[in-house]
Amino acid sequence: MAARAQNINPSILTWARETAGRHIDETAKKLGLSSSQKSSATEKIEVFEEGEKKPTRKQLLELAKMYHRSLAVFCLNEPPRESDRGEDF
């Protein structure tokens, strides 16, 4: 069983996906998640974003690449504020 990422803020996962302009279905597909009898691939992303389950370290690395975010951002207590001068992530 793969090690799960620790200290991840689930609301940051949602923020990162939304600010990257990614739809939840697209994210699940690019992450390589597949549907099972218990849940769909989209539901698996929703479970991560709701904090019911943490992504594996490998999945978190892929999400960071996909969303163009550093790994450290996923450990913040709240999403970074948007500045008037643009974003620099």
Biopython code that builds the backbone (N, CA, C, O; Angstrom):
import numpy as np
from Bio.PDB.StructureBuilder import StructureBuilder

atoms = [
    (1, "MET", "N", (0.838, -1.174, 0.000)),
    (1, "MET", "CA", (0.000, 0.000, 0.000)),
    (1, "MET", "C", (0.884, 1.237, 0.000)),
    (1, "MET", "O", (1.855, 1.311, 0.752)),
    (2, "ALA", "N", (0.550, 2.208, -0.840)),
    (2, "ALA", "CA", (1.339, 3.432, -0.964)),
    (2, "ALA", "C", (1.140, 4.334, 0.244)),
    (2, "ALA", "O", (0.058, 4.396, 0.826)),
    (3, "ALA", "N", (2.209, 5.029, 0.605)),
    (3, "ALA", "CA", (2.148, 5.951, 1.744)),
    (3, "ALA", "C", (1.277, 7.148, 1.398)),
    (3, "ALA", "O", (1.345, 7.686, 0.293)),
    (4, "ARG", "N", (0.465, 7.552, 2.353)),
    (4, "ARG", "CA", (-0.418, 8.708, 2.166)),
    (4, "ARG", "C", (0.316, 9.978, 2.573)),
    (4, "ARG", "O", (1.104, 9.978, 3.519)),
    (5, "ALA", "N", (0.049, 11.055, 1.849)),
    (5, "ALA", "CA", (0.616, 12.356, 2.188)),
    (5, "ALA", "C", (0.008, 12.830, 3.504)),
    (5, "ALA", "O", (-1.191, 12.666, 3.728)),
    (6, "GLN", "N", (0.812, 13.404, 4.356)),
    (6, "GLN", "CA", (0.342, 13.883, 5.653)),
    (6, "GLN", "C", (0.273, 15.406, 5.658)),
    (6, "GLN", "O", (0.865, 16.068, 4.806)),
    (7, "ASN", "N", (-0.453, 15.948, 6.621)),
    (7, "ASN", "CA", (-0.553, 17.399, 6.826)),
    (7, "ASN", "C", (-1.080, 18.152, 5.604)),
    (7, "ASN", "O", (-0.693, 19.295, 5.362)),
    (8, "ILE", "N", (-1.944, 17.525, 4.851)),
    (8, "ILE", "CA", (-2.522, 18.154, 3.671)),
    (8, "ILE", "C", (-3.839, 18.806, 4.058)),
    (8, "ILE", "O", (-4.681, 18.195, 4.717)),
    (9, "ASN", "N", (-4.007, 20.060, 3.636)),
    (9, "ASN", "CA", (-5.247, 20.775, 3.877)),
    (9, "ASN", "C", (-6.186, 20.506, 2.703)),
    (9, "ASN", "O", (-5.903, 20.941, 1.586)),
    (10, "PRO", "N", (-7.299, 19.798, 2.927)),
    (10, "PRO", "CA", (-8.188, 19.451, 1.822)),
    (10, "PRO", "C", (-8.765, 20.659, 1.085)),
    (10, "PRO", "O", (-8.995, 20.586, -0.122)),
    (11, "SER", "N", (-9.002, 21.758, 1.783)),
    (11, "SER", "CA", (-9.548, 22.938, 1.100)),
    (11, "SER", "C", (-8.537, 23.518, 0.117)),
    (11, "SER", "O", (-8.924, 24.151, -0.865)),
    (12, "ILE", "N", (-7.261, 23.311, 0.366)),
    (12, "ILE", "CA", (-6.227, 23.772, -0.558)),
    (12, "ILE", "C", (-6.260, 22.946, -1.841)),
    (12, "ILE", "O", (-5.999, 23.470, -2.924)),
    (13, "LEU", "N", (-6.580, 21.658, -1.723)),
    (13, "LEU", "CA", (-6.703, 20.822, -2.922)),
    (13, "LEU", "C", (-7.784, 21.376, -3.847)),
    (13, "LEU", "O", (-7.590, 21.456, -5.060)),
    (14, "THR", "N", (-8.909, 21.754, -3.276)),
    (14, "THR", "CA", (-10.001, 22.323, -4.075)),
    (14, "THR", "C", (-9.578, 23.660, -4.669)),
    (14, "THR", "O", (-9.767, 23.899, -5.861)),
    (15, "TRP", "N", (-9.009, 24.527, -3.844)),
    (15, "TRP", "CA", (-8.555, 25.844, -4.302)),
    (15, "TRP", "C", (-7.552, 25.704, -5.447)),
    (15, "TRP", "O", (-7.661, 26.399, -6.457)),
    (16, "ALA", "N", (-6.584, 24.813, -5.290)),
    (16, "ALA", "CA", (-5.546, 24.636, -6.309)),
    (16, "ALA", "C", (-6.149, 24.160, -7.627)),
    (16, "ALA", "O", (-5.773, 24.640, -8.697)),
    (17, "ARG", "N", (-7.081, 23.219, -7.546)),
    (17, "ARG", "CA", (-7.723, 22.721, -8.772)),
    (17, "ARG", "C", (-8.524, 23.826, -9.454)),
    (17, "ARG", "O", (-8.423, 24.016, -10.666)),
    (18, "GLU", "N", (-9.311, 24.543, -8.680)),
    (18, "GLU", "CA", (-10.171, 25.578, -9.255)),
    (18, "GLU", "C", (-9.360, 26.733, -9.833)),
    (18, "GLU", "O", (-9.688, 27.229, -10.911)),
    (19, "THR", "N", (-8.309, 27.169, -9.143)),
    (19, "THR", "CA", (-7.501, 28.279, -9.657)),
    (19, "THR", "C", (-6.634, 27.856, -10.836)),
    (19, "THR", "O", (-6.183, 28.699, -11.612)),
    (20, "ALA", "N", (-6.400, 26.558, -10.974)),
    (20, "ALA", "CA", (-5.673, 26.054, -12.143)),
    (20, "ALA", "C", (-6.611, 25.869, -13.335)),
    (20, "ALA", "O", (-6.169, 25.554, -14.440)),
    (21, "GLY", "N", (-7.908, 26.066, -13.099)),
    (21, "GLY", "CA", (-8.883, 25.938, -14.184)),
    (21, "GLY", "C", (-9.162, 24.504, -14.578)),
    (21, "GLY", "O", (-9.521, 24.234, -15.724)),
    (22, "ARG", "N", (-9.003, 23.586, -13.648)),
    (22, "ARG", "CA", (-9.220, 22.159, -13.935)),
    (22, "ARG", "C", (-10.590, 21.712, -13.453)),
    (22, "ARG", "O", (-11.007, 22.041, -12.342)),
    (23, "HIS", "N", (-11.275, 20.970, -14.283)),
    (23, "HIS", "CA", (-12.549, 20.359, -13.899)),
    (23, "HIS", "C", (-12.233, 19.069, -13.146)),
    (23, "HIS", "O", (-11.220, 18.423, -13.415)),
    (24, "ILE", "N", (-13.077, 18.703, -12.225)),
    (24, "ILE", "CA", (-12.826, 17.532, -11.381)),
    (24, "ILE", "C", (-12.735, 16.245, -12.207)),
    (24, "ILE", "O", (-11.944, 15.362, -11.876)),
    (25, "ASP", "N", (-13.530, 16.123, -13.271)),
    (25, "ASP", "CA", (-13.466, 14.930, -14.127)),
    (25, "ASP", "C", (-12.122, 14.843, -14.847)),
    (25, "ASP", "O", (-11.518, 13.774, -14.942)),
    (26, "GLU", "N", (-11.670, 15.982, -15.348)),
    (26, "GLU", "CA", (-10.383, 16.040, -16.048)),
    (26, "GLU", "C", (-9.242, 15.680, -15.090)),
    (26, "GLU", "O", (-8.315, 14.960, -15.461)),
    (27, "THR", "N", (-9.320, 16.183, -13.867)),
    (27, "THR", "CA", (-8.289, 15.903, -12.862)),
    (27, "THR", "C", (-8.217, 14.408, -12.574)),
    (27, "THR", "O", (-7.131, 13.831, -12.531)),
    (28, "ALA", "N", (-9.368, 13.786, -12.379)),
    (28, "ALA", "CA", (-9.394, 12.345, -12.090)),
    (28, "ALA", "C", (-8.781, 11.547, -13.237)),
    (28, "ALA", "O", (-8.024, 10.602, -13.014)),
    (29, "LYS", "N", (-9.114, 11.934, -14.459)),
    (29, "LYS", "CA", (-8.597, 11.222, -15.633)),
    (29, "LYS", "C", (-7.085, 11.387, -15.752)),
    (29, "LYS", "O", (-6.369, 10.409, -15.966)),
    (30, "LYS", "N", (-6.593, 12.626, -15.612)),
    (30, "LYS", "CA", (-5.155, 12.870, -15.736)),
    (30, "LYS", "C", (-4.360, 12.232, -14.603)),
    (30, "LYS", "O", (-3.195, 11.876, -14.778)),
    (31, "LEU", "N", (-4.993, 12.091, -13.446)),
    (31, "LEU", "CA", (-4.327, 11.457, -12.311)),
    (31, "LEU", "C", (-4.299, 9.940, -12.472)),
    (31, "LEU", "O", (-3.595, 9.244, -11.740)),
    (32, "GLY", "N", (-5.062, 9.437, -13.427)),
    (32, "GLY", "CA", (-5.059, 8.003, -13.692)),
    (32, "GLY", "C", (-5.986, 7.215, -12.789)),
    (32, "GLY", "O", (-5.851, 5.999, -12.661)),
    (33, "LEU", "N", (-6.931, 7.906, -12.161)),
    (33, "LEU", "CA", (-7.892, 7.209, -11.302)),
    (33, "LEU", "C", (-8.939, 6.531, -12.168)),
    (33, "LEU", "O", (-9.326, 7.046, -13.217)),
    (34, "SER", "N", (-9.383, 5.388, -11.725)),
    (34, "SER", "CA", (-10.421, 4.671, -12.460)),
    (34, "SER", "C", (-11.597, 4.402, -11.535)),
    (34, "SER", "O", (-11.459, 4.354, -10.312)),
    (35, "SER", "N", (-12.726, 4.234, -12.140)),
    (35, "SER", "CA", (-13.935, 3.935, -11.369)),
    (35, "SER", "C", (-13.896, 2.492, -10.890)),
    (35, "SER", "O", (-13.325, 1.619, -11.542)),
    (36, "SER", "N", (-14.511, 2.263, -9.745)),
    (36, "SER", "CA", (-14.614, 0.915, -9.203)),
    (36, "SER", "C", (-16.066, 0.681, -8.816)),
    (36, "SER", "O", (-16.923, 1.536, -9.039)),
    (37, "GLN", "N", (-16.330, -0.460, -8.247)),
    (37, "GLN", "CA", (-17.700, -0.752, -7.809)),
    (37, "GLN", "C", (-18.114, 0.169, -6.679)),
    (37, "GLN", "O", (-19.298, 0.468, -6.522)),
    (38, "LYS", "N", (-17.143, 0.624, -5.884)),
    (38, "LYS", "CA", (-17.452, 1.458, -4.724)),
    (38, "LYS", "C", (-17.603, 2.941, -5.072)),
    (38, "LYS", "O", (-18.451, 3.628, -4.502)),
    (39, "SER", "N", (-16.779, 3.439, -6.010)),
    (39, "SER", "CA", (-16.838, 4.864, -6.322)),
    (39, "SER", "C", (-16.293, 5.152, -7.714)),
    (39, "SER", "O", (-15.507, 4.385, -8.270)),
    (40, "SER", "N", (-16.737, 6.280, -8.257)),
    (40, "SER", "CA", (-16.244, 6.714, -9.561)),
    (40, "SER", "C", (-14.910, 7.435, -9.376)),
    (40, "SER", "O", (-14.534, 7.785, -8.258)),
    (41, "ALA", "N", (-14.209, 7.650, -10.469)),
    (41, "ALA", "CA", (-12.929, 8.354, -10.407)),
    (41, "ALA", "C", (-13.139, 9.773, -9.876)),
    (41, "ALA", "O", (-12.330, 10.266, -9.090)),
    (42, "THR", "N", (-14.207, 10.423, -10.296)),
    (42, "THR", "CA", (-14.523, 11.772, -9.824)),
    (42, "THR", "C", (-14.783, 11.776, -8.325)),
    (42, "THR", "O", (-14.340, 12.684, -7.621)),
    (43, "GLU", "N", (-15.489, 10.781, -7.836)),
    (43, "GLU", "CA", (-15.771, 10.692, -6.404)),
    (43, "GLU", "C", (-14.489, 10.524, -5.592)),
    (43, "GLU", "O", (-14.410, 10.971, -4.448)),
    (44, "LYS", "N", (-13.495, 9.885, -6.181)),
    (44, "LYS", "CA", (-12.215, 9.711, -5.478)),
    (44, "LYS", "C", (-11.530, 11.064, -5.267)),
    (44, "LYS", "O", (-10.932, 11.293, -4.216)),
    (45, "ILE", "N", (-11.609, 11.957, -6.249)),
    (45, "ILE", "CA", (-11.059, 13.302, -6.090)),
    (45, "ILE", "C", (-11.866, 14.062, -5.044)),
    (45, "ILE", "O", (-11.298, 14.765, -4.209)),
    (46, "GLU", "N", (-13.186, 13.922, -5.086)),
    (46, "GLU", "CA", (-14.047, 14.589, -4.103)),
    (46, "GLU", "C", (-13.705, 14.138, -2.681)),
    (46, "GLU", "O", (-13.733, 14.946, -1.753)),
    (47, "VAL", "N", (-13.389, 12.872, -2.509)),
    (47, "VAL", "CA", (-13.018, 12.340, -1.192)),
    (47, "VAL", "C", (-11.729, 13.019, -0.703)),
    (47, "VAL", "O", (-11.613, 13.342, 0.479)),
    (48, "PHE", "N", (-10.765, 13.237, -1.604)),
    (48, "PHE", "CA", (-9.537, 13.953, -1.242)),
    (48, "PHE", "C", (-9.872, 15.378, -0.823)),
    (48, "PHE", "O", (-9.389, 15.860, 0.201)),
    (49, "GLU", "N", (-10.704, 16.054, -1.623)),
    (49, "GLU", "CA", (-11.020, 17.455, -1.379)),
    (49, "GLU", "C", (-11.898, 17.662, -0.147)),
    (49, "GLU", "O", (-11.911, 18.750, 0.429)),
    (50, "GLU", "N", (-12.619, 16.644, 0.254)),
    (50, "GLU", "CA", (-13.443, 16.731, 1.465)),
    (50, "GLU", "C", (-12.665, 16.307, 2.714)),
    (50, "GLU", "O", (-13.159, 16.456, 3.832)),
    (51, "GLY", "N", (-11.461, 15.784, 2.529)),
    (51, "GLY", "CA", (-10.613, 15.395, 3.646)),
    (51, "GLY", "C", (-10.922, 14.026, 4.218)),
    (51, "GLY", "O", (-10.397, 13.665, 5.272)),
    (52, "GLU", "N", (-11.768, 13.252, 3.541)),
    (52, "GLU", "CA", (-12.107, 11.919, 4.032)),
    (52, "GLU", "C", (-10.958, 10.938, 3.843)),
    (52, "GLU", "O", (-10.835, 9.964, 4.586)),
    (53, "LYS", "N", (-10.123, 11.198, 2.855)),
    (53, "LYS", "CA", (-8.968, 10.357, 2.565)),
    (53, "LYS", "C", (-7.887, 11.254, 1.980)),
    (53, "LYS", "O", (-8.194, 12.217, 1.277)),
    (54, "LYS", "N", (-6.643, 10.951, 2.260)),
    (54, "LYS", "CA", (-5.543, 11.740, 1.736)),
    (54, "LYS", "C", (-4.985, 11.074, 0.483)),
    (54, "LYS", "O", (-4.976, 9.847, 0.379)),
    (55, "PRO", "N", (-4.518, 11.888, -0.471)),
    (55, "PRO", "CA", (-3.881, 11.297, -1.649)),
    (55, "PRO", "C", (-2.552, 10.662, -1.263)),
    (55, "PRO", "O", (-1.967, 11.008, -0.237)),
    (56, "THR", "N", (-2.084, 9.742, -2.079)),
    (56, "THR", "CA", (-0.756, 9.177, -1.849)),
    (56, "THR", "C", (0.280, 10.261, -2.151)),
    (56, "THR", "O", (-0.039, 11.283, -2.758)),
    (57, "ARG", "N", (1.490, 10.033, -1.734)),
    (57, "ARG", "CA", (2.551, 11.003, -2.029)),
    (57, "ARG", "C", (2.718, 11.173, -3.533)),
    (57, "ARG", "O", (2.889, 12.289, -4.024)),
    (58, "LYS", "N", (2.668, 10.069, -4.256)),
    (58, "LYS", "CA", (2.813, 10.128, -5.712)),
    (58, "LYS", "C", (1.658, 10.930, -6.323)),
    (58, "LYS", "O", (1.878, 11.753, -7.211)),
    (59, "GLN", "N", (0.439, 10.694, -5.854)),
    (59, "GLN", "CA", (-0.707, 11.443, -6.366)),
    (59, "GLN", "C", (-0.567, 12.931, -6.065)),
    (59, "GLN", "O", (-0.892, 13.766, -6.909)),
    (60, "LEU", "N", (-0.087, 13.269, -4.875)),
    (60, "LEU", "CA", (0.089, 14.674, -4.517)),
    (60, "LEU", "C", (1.131, 15.338, -5.409)),
    (60, "LEU", "O", (0.955, 16.484, -5.822)),
    (61, "LEU", "N", (2.209, 14.627, -5.705)),
    (61, "LEU", "CA", (3.216, 15.165, -6.632)),
    (61, "LEU", "C", (2.604, 15.433, -8.005)),
    (61, "LEU", "O", (2.871, 16.466, -8.620)),
    (62, "GLU", "N", (1.793, 14.508, -8.474)),
    (62, "GLU", "CA", (1.129, 14.685, -9.776)),
    (62, "GLU", "C", (0.156, 15.863, -9.745)),
    (62, "GLU", "O", (0.085, 16.638, -10.698)),
    (63, "LEU", "N", (-0.594, 15.996, -8.646)),
    (63, "LEU", "CA", (-1.522, 17.124, -8.510)),
    (63, "LEU", "C", (-0.757, 18.447, -8.499)),
    (63, "LEU", "O", (-1.186, 19.413, -9.129)),
    (64, "ALA", "N", (0.360, 18.498, -7.794)),
    (64, "ALA", "CA", (1.168, 19.719, -7.743)),
    (64, "ALA", "C", (1.636, 20.105, -9.147)),
    (64, "ALA", "O", (1.584, 21.278, -9.516)),
    (65, "LYS", "N", (2.085, 19.139, -9.917)),
    (65, "LYS", "CA", (2.510, 19.411, -11.303)),
    (65, "LYS", "C", (1.329, 19.876, -12.147)),
    (65, "LYS", "O", (1.435, 20.851, -12.891)),
    (66, "MET", "N", (0.217, 19.182, -12.027)),
    (66, "MET", "CA", (-0.971, 19.474, -12.815)),
    (66, "MET", "C", (-1.509, 20.876, -12.516)),
    (66, "MET", "O", (-1.952, 21.585, -13.419)),
    (67, "TYR", "N", (-1.466, 21.263, -11.245)),
    (67, "TYR", "CA", (-2.008, 22.555, -10.817)),
    (67, "TYR", "C", (-0.973, 23.673, -10.843)),
    (67, "TYR", "O", (-1.307, 24.828, -10.582)),
    (68, "HIS", "N", (0.286, 23.343, -11.155)),
    (68, "HIS", "CA", (1.383, 24.319, -11.178)),
    (68, "HIS", "C", (1.552, 24.982, -9.806)),
    (68, "HIS", "O", (1.618, 26.207, -9.694)),
    (69, "ARG", "N", (1.620, 24.157, -8.783)),
    (69, "ARG", "CA", (1.781, 24.619, -7.396)),
    (69, "ARG", "C", (2.954, 23.867, -6.750)),
    (69, "ARG", "O", (3.281, 22.748, -7.143)),
    (70, "SER", "N", (3.568, 24.500, -5.766)),
    (70, "SER", "CA", (4.619, 23.809, -5.018)),
    (70, "SER", "C", (3.956, 22.870, -4.006)),
    (70, "SER", "O", (2.794, 23.060, -3.644)),
    (71, "LEU", "N", (4.685, 21.879, -3.562)),
    (71, "LEU", "CA", (4.143, 20.957, -2.566)),
    (71, "LEU", "C", (3.815, 21.666, -1.259)),
    (71, "LEU", "O", (2.865, 21.297, -0.569)),
    (72, "ALA", "N", (4.595, 22.674, -0.923)),
    (72, "ALA", "CA", (4.400, 23.382, 0.348)),
    (72, "ALA", "C", (3.027, 24.035, 0.438)),
    (72, "ALA", "O", (2.471, 24.149, 1.531)),
    (73, "VAL", "N", (2.477, 24.462, -0.681)),
    (73, "VAL", "CA", (1.183, 25.163, -0.653)),
    (73, "VAL", "C", (0.073, 24.264, -0.107)),
    (73, "VAL", "O", (-0.890, 24.769, 0.470)),
    (74, "PHE", "N", (0.183, 22.961, -0.273)),
    (74, "PHE", "CA", (-0.861, 22.037, 0.172)),
    (74, "PHE", "C", (-0.884, 21.867, 1.694)),
    (74, "PHE", "O", (-1.804, 21.258, 2.239)),
    (75, "CYS", "N", (0.112, 22.398, 2.367)),
    (75, "CYS", "CA", (0.176, 22.321, 3.829)),
    (75, "CYS", "C", (-0.261, 23.613, 4.513)),
    (75, "CYS", "O", (-0.302, 23.678, 5.742)),
    (76, "LEU", "N", (-0.586, 24.633, 3.736)),
    (76, "LEU", "CA", (-1.019, 25.904, 4.319)),
    (76, "LEU", "C", (-2.357, 25.746, 5.033)),
    (76, "LEU", "O", (-3.146, 24.857, 4.711)),
    (77, "ASN", "N", (-2.599, 26.617, 6.003)),
    (77, "ASN", "CA", (-3.868, 26.596, 6.736)),
    (77, "ASN", "C", (-5.028, 27.124, 5.906)),
    (77, "ASN", "O", (-6.175, 26.722, 6.100)),
    (78, "GLU", "N", (-4.723, 28.028, 4.981)),
    (78, "GLU", "CA", (-5.752, 28.594, 4.111)),
    (78, "GLU", "C", (-5.107, 28.960, 2.791)),
    (78, "GLU", "O", (-3.887, 29.106, 2.718)),
    (79, "PRO", "N", (-5.904, 29.108, 1.752)),
    (79, "PRO", "CA", (-5.329, 29.473, 0.451)),
    (79, "PRO", "C", (-4.635, 30.826, 0.515)),
    (79, "PRO", "O", (-5.053, 31.706, 1.266)),
    (80, "PRO", "N", (-3.580, 30.992, -0.267)),
    (80, "PRO", "CA", (-2.886, 32.287, -0.294)),
    (80, "PRO", "C", (-3.822, 33.389, -0.787)),
    (80, "PRO", "O", (-4.701, 33.153, -1.616)),
    (81, "ARG", "N", (-3.617, 34.579, -0.267)),
    (81, "ARG", "CA", (-4.411, 35.720, -0.724)),
    (81, "ARG", "C", (-3.999, 36.097, -2.134)),
    (81, "ARG", "O", (-2.835, 35.967, -2.514)),
    (82, "GLU", "N", (-4.963, 36.562, -2.895)),
    (82, "GLU", "CA", (-4.646, 37.076, -4.224)),
    (82, "GLU", "C", (-4.223, 38.522, -4.070)),
    (82, "GLU", "O", (-4.862, 39.295, -3.356)),
    (83, "SER", "N", (-3.147, 38.880, -4.740)),
    (83, "SER", "CA", (-2.675, 40.248, -4.657)),
    (83, "SER", "C", (-3.164, 41.029, -5.858)),
    (83, "SER", "O", (-3.633, 40.452, -6.840)),
    (84, "ASP", "N", (-3.053, 42.329, -5.775)),
    (84, "ASP", "CA", (-3.464, 43.190, -6.883)),
    (84, "ASP", "C", (-2.450, 43.167, -8.013)),
    (84, "ASP", "O", (-2.739, 43.605, -9.127)),
    (85, "ARG", "N", (-1.263, 42.656, -7.726)),
    (85, "ARG", "CA", (-0.201, 42.650, -8.732)),
    (85, "ARG", "C", (-0.067, 41.304, -9.429)),
    (85, "ARG", "O", (0.924, 41.070, -10.121)),
    (86, "GLY", "N", (-1.021, 40.432, -9.266)),
    (86, "GLY", "CA", (-0.953, 39.132, -9.911)),
    (86, "GLY", "C", (-0.472, 38.059, -8.960)),
    (86, "GLY", "O", (-0.204, 38.326, -7.788)),
    (87, "GLU", "N", (-0.364, 36.854, -9.464)),
    (87, "GLU", "CA", (0.038, 35.720, -8.641)),
    (87, "GLU", "C", (1.416, 35.254, -9.064)),
    (87, "GLU", "O", (1.773, 35.328, -10.239)),
    (88, "ASP", "N", (2.177, 34.780, -8.115)),
    (88, "ASP", "CA", (3.498, 34.262, -8.385)),
    (88, "ASP", "C", (3.654, 32.961, -7.620)),
    (88, "ASP", "O", (4.156, 32.941, -6.496)),
    (89, "PHE", "N", (3.218, 31.874, -8.242)),
    (89, "PHE", "CA", (3.316, 30.570, -7.599)),
    (89, "PHE", "C", (4.368, 29.754, -8.283)),
    (89, "PHE", "O", (4.613, 28.612, -7.894)),
]
sb = StructureBuilder()
sb.init_structure("model")
sb.init_model(0)
sb.init_chain("A")
sb.init_seg("    ")
for serial, (resi, resn, name, xyz) in enumerate(atoms, 1):
    if name == "N":
        sb.init_residue(resn, " ", resi, " ")
    sb.init_atom(name, np.array(xyz, "f"), 0.0, 1.0, " ", f" {name:<3s}", serial, name[0])
structure = sb.get_structure()
